Amino acid sequence: MDVVTVPPPTPTQSSRHHHRSSSNISTTAYSPHNPKLKLPLLHTHPLISSKTLHPISPQTTTTSSKSIKRMMNKKKNESSTLDILSLMEALYNPIPIDIYTSLVKECTDSGDADTAIQLHYHITNSGIKPPLPFINRILIMLVSCGLLEDARHVFDLMSVRDFNTWATLFVAYYDNADYAEVARVFVSMVEDLGMQDSKFPVWMWGCLLKACTCSENFHLGMQAHGWLLKLGACGDAVLSSSLINFYGKFKCLEDANAVFNGASRRNMLTWSAKIVGACRENQFYEVLSYFKEMGRQGVTKESFTISSVLKACQKMLNREQCGEQVHANAIKLGMVSDKYVKCSLIAMYGRSGLLRDAEKVFEMEQNERNVCCWNAMVMGYMHNSMHIEALRFLYQMKEAGMQPQENLFNEVRIACGSVQY
């Protein structure tokens, strides 16, 4: 296990916010060869300023770590982390790392940012030499408490990093939807750890492909596909669906079909990705064909799949009563009450001029209505030139406690003003 040194404590009276504003944090360059690992937070302030530590009898200074742990568990509900640290300092013994580990875990579970700042400051100034797994726990604590900037500050100062270190930062940026930074972190992780010696889990590849899709990083997505081919991992259903979505986003349907055809196992994810890609490219007949093939192969369907197919039916104006067929399928699967399916059904019937059917779907389970369903009904009336009915429906929507979009309200008013009697 690698052990790295922490610089000796240096007293400071600066506020954490002043220190944050004066810190320069690199968000693009990773330097794995820093000679020392430091743990200062961007927030640096005295941890214990208002508490007076009273001397205690010498007998109590021999308290063991186990006794301290028992005391912590007993007072967990009535003592804060700050109180526990104050009490342990009063024992005049160095605080063991296992006590810090317990506090870090508790803070991670609670997600309290202020406590995380206080605890990290105390650890930084304790003089301990933390091993890498302990630093990784601190990173997880900071990320769990929403202190991503502080976690990045610690990360940039680490001289030794393992997969868990990189994965923590990777997931943190992914959860914050910073997909461009997710891609940069992954590339730097590969440069640091190497591709051949590191077996990245399936979920990480899936997150990377989504990040490439959302950030429109086609080049990195292609590289990821190449790496997966070399690793022989493209047959995985999750990765296959991610690749199909990726290629579908960039309108590379031939590549998407190649991935689909090469998948060793096709499940709901791969079929749904194929359907969404075809629907995005206005290949509506293909969408219906894929949907029927899913049924023949006994693949489970979900509400997202049903909604995508209903969108295709809507664009086809319910040609050959395809919408009714999908509606019947949704009833059979017990999905007709799903809010996304319900909204798609209303939109499909309204677009096809079947307003009575749209109203029947809307009137089902009145307590389940949402803004999407109301808006779909308004648009259905508008599409069929029933402007007065659309306006009346908007006022009913307000009476039901829903807030219509202002631009929709204005559009209906303008349409009503142009009606000639």
C-alpha positions as CSV (number, residue, x, y, z in Angstrom):
1,M,0.0,0.0,0.0
2,D,1.4,3.4,-1.0
3,V,1.8,5.9,1.8
4,V,2.1,9.5,1.1
5,T,3.0,12.4,3.3
6,V,0.8,15.3,4.4
7,P,2.5,18.6,5.1
8,P,2.6,19.7,8.7
9,P,-0.4,21.8,9.9
10,T,-0.2,25.5,9.3
11,P,-2.5,27.8,11.2
12,T,-4.8,30.0,9.2
13,Q,-7.6,32.3,10.0
14,S,-8.8,32.9,6.4
15,S,-12.4,32.2,5.6
16,R,-13.3,29.3,3.4
17,H,-15.0,31.5,0.9
18,H,-12.0,33.8,0.5
19,H,-9.8,30.8,0.0
20,R,-12.1,29.4,-2.6
21,S,-12.0,32.6,-4.7
22,S,-8.2,32.7,-4.6
23,S,-7.6,29.1,-5.6
24,N,-6.6,28.2,-9.1
25,I,-7.8,24.8,-10.0
26,S,-6.8,23.0,-13.1
27,T,-9.7,21.1,-14.7
28,T,-7.9,19.8,-17.8
29,A,-4.4,18.7,-16.9
30,Y,-3.6,15.7,-14.7
31,S,-0.2,15.4,-13.2
32,P,0.4,11.9,-11.8
33,H,4.0,12.8,-10.7
34,N,3.4,15.3,-8.0
35,P,6.0,14.7,-5.3
36,K,3.6,15.0,-2.4
37,L,0.0,14.4,-1.7
38,K,-1.7,17.2,0.1
39,L,-5.3,17.2,1.4
40,P,-6.2,20.9,1.9
41,L,-9.8,21.8,1.1
42,L,-10.5,25.0,-0.7
43,H,-12.2,25.9,2.6
44,T,-9.6,26.5,5.3
45,H,-10.8,27.8,8.6
46,P,-10.2,26.9,12.2
47,L,-12.4,23.9,13.0
48,I,-12.8,24.6,16.7
49,S,-13.1,28.3,17.4
50,S,-15.9,28.6,19.9
51,K,-15.3,25.5,22.0
52,T,-13.0,25.5,25.0
53,L,-11.2,22.2,25.7
54,H,-11.1,21.5,29.4
55,P,-8.3,19.4,30.9
56,I,-9.3,15.9,32.0
57,S,-7.9,13.5,34.5
58,P,-4.8,11.5,33.3
59,Q,-6.7,8.2,33.7
60,T,-9.0,9.1,30.8
61,T,-6.2,9.7,28.4
62,T,-5.6,5.9,28.1
63,T,-9.0,5.4,26.4
64,S,-8.6,2.9,23.6
65,S,-10.0,3.2,20.0
66,K,-12.6,0.6,20.8
67,S,-13.9,2.6,23.7
68,I,-14.0,5.8,21.6
69,K,-16.0,3.9,18.9
70,R,-18.5,2.7,21.5
71,M,-18.8,6.2,22.8
72,M,-19.4,7.5,19.2
73,N,-22.1,4.9,18.6
74,K,-23.8,5.7,21.8
75,K,-23.9,9.5,21.2
76,K,-24.4,9.4,17.4
77,N,-27.9,10.8,17.6
78,E,-27.0,13.6,20.0
79,S,-23.5,14.6,19.1
80,S,-22.2,16.2,15.9
81,T,-18.9,15.3,14.2
82,L,-17.5,18.5,15.6
83,D,-18.4,17.5,19.1
84,I,-16.8,14.1,18.7
85,L,-13.6,15.6,17.3
86,S,-13.5,18.0,20.2
87,L,-13.9,15.2,22.7
88,M,-11.2,13.1,21.1
89,E,-8.8,16.0,21.1
90,A,-9.4,16.5,24.7
91,L,-8.0,13.0,25.3
92,Y,-4.5,14.4,24.3
93,N,-4.0,11.3,22.2
94,P,-3.4,11.2,18.4
95,I,-6.7,10.4,16.7
96,P,-6.5,7.0,15.0
97,I,-7.2,6.7,11.3
98,D,-9.9,4.2,11.9
99,I,-11.9,6.8,13.9
100,Y,-11.5,9.2,11.0
101,T,-12.6,6.4,8.7
102,S,-15.8,5.9,10.7
103,L,-16.5,9.7,10.7
104,V,-15.9,9.9,6.9
105,K,-18.3,7.1,6.3
106,E,-21.0,8.6,8.5
107,C,-20.6,12.0,6.8
108,T,-20.8,10.3,3.3
109,D,-24.1,8.7,4.3
110,S,-25.5,11.9,5.7
111,G,-24.4,14.1,2.8
112,D,-23.8,17.1,5.1
113,A,-21.5,19.5,3.2
114,D,-20.6,21.6,6.3
115,T,-19.7,18.6,8.3
116,A,-17.6,17.3,5.4
117,I,-15.7,20.6,5.2
118,Q,-15.0,20.6,9.0
119,L,-14.0,16.9,9.0
120,H,-11.6,17.3,6.0
121,Y,-10.0,20.4,7.5
122,H,-9.4,18.5,10.7
123,I,-7.9,15.5,8.9
124,T,-5.7,17.8,6.8
125,N,-4.2,19.4,9.9
126,S,-3.9,16.2,12.0
127,G,-0.5,15.3,10.7
128,I,-1.5,11.7,9.7
129,K,0.0,10.0,6.7
130,P,-3.2,8.7,4.9
131,P,-2.9,5.7,2.6
132,L,-4.5,5.8,-0.8
133,P,-7.8,3.9,0.1
134,F,-8.4,6.5,2.8
135,I,-7.9,9.4,0.4
136,N,-10.4,7.7,-2.0
137,R,-12.9,7.6,0.9
138,I,-12.4,11.3,1.3
139,L,-13.0,11.9,-2.4
140,I,-16.3,9.9,-2.2
141,M,-17.3,11.9,0.9
142,L,-16.8,15.2,-0.9
143,V,-18.6,14.1,-4.0
144,S,-21.5,12.7,-2.0
145,C,-21.8,16.0,-0.2
146,G,-21.9,18.0,-3.4
147,L,-18.4,19.4,-3.0
148,L,-17.2,18.5,-6.5
149,E,-14.8,21.5,-6.8
150,D,-13.2,20.5,-3.5
151,A,-13.0,16.8,-4.6
152,R,-11.3,17.9,-7.8
153,H,-8.8,20.0,-5.8
154,V,-7.8,17.0,-3.7
155,F,-7.7,14.8,-6.8
156,D,-5.3,17.2,-8.7
157,L,-2.9,17.2,-5.7
158,M,-2.7,13.4,-5.5
159,S,0.6,11.8,-6.5
160,V,-0.8,8.3,-6.6
161,R,-4.2,7.3,-8.1
162,D,-5.8,4.0,-8.7
163,F,-9.0,3.0,-10.6
164,N,-11.2,3.8,-7.6
165,T,-9.8,7.3,-7.6
166,W,-10.5,7.9,-11.3
167,A,-13.9,6.2,-11.1
168,T,-15.0,8.5,-8.3
169,L,-14.3,11.6,-10.3
170,F,-15.7,10.1,-13.5
171,V,-19.0,9.3,-11.8
172,A,-19.1,12.7,-10.1
173,Y,-19.0,14.6,-13.4
174,Y,-21.4,12.1,-15.0
175,D,-24.0,12.7,-12.2
176,N,-23.6,16.4,-12.7
177,A,-24.2,16.0,-16.5
178,D,-20.8,17.5,-17.3
179,Y,-20.3,15.1,-20.2
180,A,-17.4,16.9,-21.8
181,E,-15.5,16.6,-18.6
182,V,-16.5,12.9,-18.3
183,A,-14.8,12.3,-21.6
184,R,-11.7,14.2,-20.6
185,V,-11.4,12.3,-17.3
186,F,-11.8,8.9,-19.1
187,V,-9.0,9.8,-21.6
188,S,-6.7,10.8,-18.8
189,M,-7.5,7.7,-16.9
190,V,-6.6,5.5,-19.8
191,E,-3.3,7.4,-20.2
192,D,-2.5,7.0,-16.5
193,L,-3.7,3.4,-15.9
194,G,-3.3,2.0,-19.4
195,M,-5.9,0.1,-21.4
196,Q,-4.3,-3.3,-21.5
197,D,-3.7,-3.7,-17.8
198,S,-7.1,-2.2,-16.8
199,K,-10.4,-3.9,-17.1
200,F,-13.0,-1.2,-17.0
201,P,-16.5,-2.3,-16.0
202,V,-19.4,-2.4,-18.5
203,W,-21.2,0.4,-16.7
204,M,-18.3,2.8,-17.2
205,W,-18.2,2.1,-21.0
206,G,-22.0,2.7,-21.1
207,C,-21.6,6.0,-19.3
208,L,-18.7,7.0,-21.6
209,L,-20.8,6.3,-24.7
210,K,-23.7,8.4,-23.3
211,A,-21.3,11.2,-22.5
212,C,-20.0,11.1,-26.1
213,T,-23.5,11.1,-27.4
214,C,-24.6,14.1,-25.3
215,S,-21.4,16.1,-25.8
216,E,-21.4,15.2,-29.6
217,N,-17.9,13.7,-29.3
218,F,-18.1,11.4,-32.3
219,H,-14.3,10.8,-32.5
220,L,-14.0,9.5,-28.9
221,G,-17.2,7.4,-29.3
222,M,-15.6,5.7,-32.4
223,Q,-12.4,5.1,-30.4
224,A,-14.5,3.5,-27.6
225,H,-16.1,1.2,-30.1
226,G,-12.7,0.2,-31.3
227,W,-11.5,-0.5,-27.8
228,L,-14.6,-2.6,-27.1
229,L,-14.0,-4.6,-30.3
230,K,-10.5,-5.4,-29.2
231,L,-11.7,-6.4,-25.8
232,G,-14.5,-8.6,-27.3
233,A,-17.1,-6.8,-25.3
234,C,-19.5,-5.5,-28.0
235,G,-21.8,-8.5,-27.6
236,D,-23.0,-7.2,-24.2
237,A,-26.6,-6.1,-24.5
238,V,-26.0,-2.9,-22.5
239,L,-23.0,-1.9,-24.5
240,S,-24.8,-2.8,-27.8
241,S,-27.8,-0.6,-26.9
242,S,-25.4,2.3,-26.0
243,L,-23.5,1.9,-29.3
244,I,-26.8,1.8,-31.2
245,N,-28.0,5.0,-29.5
246,F,-24.6,6.6,-30.1
247,Y,-24.6,5.9,-33.9
248,G,-28.3,6.8,-34.1
249,K,-27.6,10.2,-32.6
250,F,-25.1,10.9,-35.4
251,K,-27.5,9.4,-38.1
252,C,-25.1,6.5,-38.8
253,L,-27.9,3.9,-39.2
254,E,-25.7,1.5,-41.1
255,D,-23.3,1.3,-38.2
256,A,-26.1,1.1,-35.7
257,N,-27.6,-1.8,-37.7
258,A,-24.2,-3.5,-37.8
259,V,-23.9,-3.3,-34.0
260,F,-27.5,-4.6,-33.6
261,N,-26.9,-7.6,-36.0
262,G,-23.6,-8.4,-34.2
263,A,-25.1,-8.5,-30.7
264,S,-25.0,-11.9,-29.2
265,R,-28.2,-11.3,-27.2
266,R,-30.9,-8.8,-28.1
267,N,-33.1,-7.6,-25.3
268,M,-35.5,-4.7,-24.6
269,L,-32.6,-2.2,-24.5
270,T,-31.2,-3.1,-27.9
271,W,-34.6,-3.2,-29.6
272,S,-35.7,0.1,-28.1
273,A,-32.4,1.7,-29.2
274,K,-33.0,0.5,-32.7
275,I,-36.6,1.7,-32.7
276,V,-35.7,5.2,-31.4
277,G,-32.9,5.5,-34.1
278,A,-35.3,4.6,-36.9
279,C,-38.0,6.9,-35.5
280,R,-35.4,9.8,-35.4
281,E,-34.7,9.2,-39.1
282,N,-38.5,9.2,-40.0
283,Q,-38.3,5.5,-40.9
284,F,-41.8,4.9,-39.5
285,Y,-42.7,1.7,-41.3
286,E,-39.4,0.2,-40.1
287,V,-40.4,1.2,-36.6
288,L,-43.6,-0.8,-36.8
289,S,-41.8,-3.7,-38.3
290,Y,-39.2,-3.8,-35.5
291,F,-42.1,-3.5,-32.9
292,K,-43.9,-6.5,-34.4
293,E,-40.6,-8.5,-34.5
294,M,-40.1,-7.8,-30.8
295,G,-43.5,-9.4,-30.2
296,R,-42.7,-12.4,-32.3
297,Q,-39.4,-13.0,-30.4
298,G,-41.1,-12.6,-27.1
299,V,-39.0,-9.6,-26.0
300,T,-40.4,-7.6,-23.1
301,K,-41.7,-4.2,-24.0
302,E,-41.5,-1.1,-21.8
303,S,-43.4,2.2,-21.8
304,F,-40.6,4.0,-23.5
305,T,-40.8,1.6,-26.4
306,I,-44.6,1.9,-26.7
307,S,-44.3,5.7,-26.6
308,S,-41.7,5.7,-29.4
309,V,-43.8,3.5,-31.6
310,L,-46.9,5.7,-31.0
311,K,-44.9,8.7,-32.1
312,A,-44.2,6.9,-35.4
313,C,-48.0,6.2,-35.7
314,Q,-48.7,9.8,-35.0
315,K,-46.4,10.9,-37.8
316,M,-48.1,8.4,-40.1
317,L,-51.5,9.8,-39.2
318,N,-52.6,6.4,-37.9
319,R,-52.3,4.9,-41.4
320,E,-53.8,1.4,-41.6
321,Q,-55.0,1.9,-38.0
322,C,-51.5,1.2,-36.7
323,G,-52.1,3.4,-33.7
324,E,-55.1,1.3,-32.6
325,Q,-53.0,-1.9,-32.9
326,V,-50.3,-0.4,-30.6
327,H,-53.0,0.8,-28.3
328,A,-54.4,-2.7,-28.0
329,N,-50.9,-4.0,-27.4
330,A,-50.5,-1.5,-24.6
331,I,-53.8,-2.5,-23.0
332,K,-52.7,-6.2,-23.2
333,L,-49.4,-5.3,-21.5
334,G,-51.1,-3.2,-18.8
335,M,-49.3,0.0,-19.8
336,V,-52.1,2.1,-21.0
337,S,-52.2,4.0,-17.6
338,D,-48.5,4.9,-17.9
339,K,-48.3,8.7,-18.1
340,Y,-45.9,8.6,-21.1
341,V,-48.0,6.0,-23.0
342,K,-51.2,7.9,-22.2
343,C,-49.8,11.2,-23.4
344,S,-48.5,9.6,-26.6
345,L,-52.0,8.0,-27.2
346,I,-53.7,11.4,-26.8
347,A,-51.2,13.0,-29.2
348,M,-51.6,10.2,-31.7
349,Y,-55.4,10.3,-31.8
350,G,-55.5,14.1,-31.8
351,R,-53.1,14.3,-34.7
352,S,-55.1,11.7,-36.6
353,G,-58.4,13.6,-36.2
354,L,-59.8,11.0,-33.8
355,L,-60.6,13.5,-31.0
356,R,-63.3,11.4,-29.4
357,D,-60.8,8.6,-28.9
358,A,-58.3,11.1,-27.5
359,E,-60.9,12.3,-25.0
360,K,-61.6,8.8,-23.9
361,V,-58.0,8.2,-23.2
362,F,-57.8,11.6,-21.4
363,E,-60.8,10.8,-19.2
364,M,-59.3,7.5,-18.0
365,E,-58.1,7.8,-14.4
366,Q,-58.7,11.5,-13.9
367,N,-56.4,11.6,-10.8
368,E,-53.5,10.5,-13.0
369,R,-53.7,13.4,-15.4
370,N,-50.5,15.4,-15.8
371,V,-49.5,18.6,-17.7
372,C,-48.3,16.5,-20.7
373,C,-51.8,15.0,-21.2
374,W,-53.5,18.3,-20.9
375,N,-51.1,19.9,-23.4
376,A,-51.6,17.0,-25.8
377,M,-55.4,17.5,-25.7
378,V,-55.0,21.2,-26.4
379,M,-52.7,20.6,-29.3
380,G,-55.2,18.0,-30.7
381,Y,-58.0,20.6,-30.7
382,M,-55.7,23.1,-32.3
383,H,-54.6,20.7,-35.0
384,N,-58.3,20.1,-35.9
385,S,-59.1,23.8,-35.9
386,M,-61.3,23.6,-32.8
387,H,-59.8,26.8,-31.3
388,I,-62.7,27.7,-29.0
389,E,-62.7,24.3,-27.5
390,A,-58.9,24.5,-27.0
391,L,-59.3,27.8,-25.2
392,R,-62.1,26.4,-23.0
393,F,-59.9,23.4,-22.2
394,L,-57.0,25.7,-21.2
395,Y,-59.3,27.4,-18.6
396,Q,-60.4,24.0,-17.4
397,M,-56.7,23.1,-17.0
398,K,-56.2,26.2,-14.8
399,E,-59.2,25.3,-12.7
400,A,-57.7,21.8,-12.2
401,G,-54.5,23.4,-10.7
402,M,-52.4,23.0,-13.8
403,Q,-50.4,25.9,-15.2
404,P,-50.5,26.1,-19.0
405,Q,-47.5,27.3,-20.9
406,E,-47.8,31.0,-21.7
407,N,-46.8,30.6,-25.3
408,L,-49.5,27.9,-25.7
409,F,-52.0,30.2,-24.2
410,N,-51.0,33.0,-26.6
411,E,-51.1,30.7,-29.6
412,V,-54.7,29.6,-28.7
413,R,-55.8,33.2,-28.2
414,I,-54.4,34.3,-31.5
415,A,-56.1,31.4,-33.2
416,C,-59.4,32.2,-31.6
417,G,-59.1,35.9,-32.7
418,S,-58.7,34.8,-36.3
419,V,-61.9,32.7,-36.3
420,Q,-64.5,34.0,-38.7
421,Y,-68.2,33.5,-37.8
